[in-house]
Amino acid sequence: MANHYYEENQDQVKSNPNCIHFSFQNISFHFHTDCGVFSKNYIDYGSLALLKSFVPKAMDGDILDMGAGYGPLGIIVAKVYSRNVILCEINTRAVQLIEKNIIENQVHTAQVLHSNLYEQLDATKKFAYVITNPPIRAGKQTVFAIYDGAFERLLPNGELWVVIQKKQGAPSSKDYLIQLFGNCEIVKRDKGYYILKSIKII
């Protein structure tokens, strides 16, 4: 049976380390990657589209990167905007890479949590933002569970930011988020990717 990047154990996947060099807002980043993680050879276009759209406001509170992979979204946001970011990831190999990438990029405001979705998060912890490039191949149930958990863990007026391709379910995600949050804005369309934003209005 094939292993998938959204599964916890990647021991059966042969290691073939790689390093990606990437620049964002004139800051250079170096990301260690490997087989068995999402987008091993480059920063995927969806994550890049989300990075270009997401600019945290002055709202107090930490940021959660759910399904962080080897950490590009959360690490870049933490360093560029000097925000505290928790990166949650189920894939053990990806978690190890996040730890390495936090050190490599000298990001002192980021930390990684090995967790199946929100299971290992402190239930009382609330966030100003949840950002996610969700694992589409894990199935709609998992993707929607990310949305549900975000709603529960956002502060009042906190925001969920999602990047998802139209062909992979952006319209159904938008409909679900409208039901859940009462709102969902298409912030941007970019080469088939939708950047969606929902605000927890209390």
Summary of the structure (lengths in Angstrom):
residues: 202
radius of gyration: 15.7
end to end distance: 45.1
largest distance: 47.6
contacts: 675
relative contact order: 0.16
helix: 32%
strand: 29%
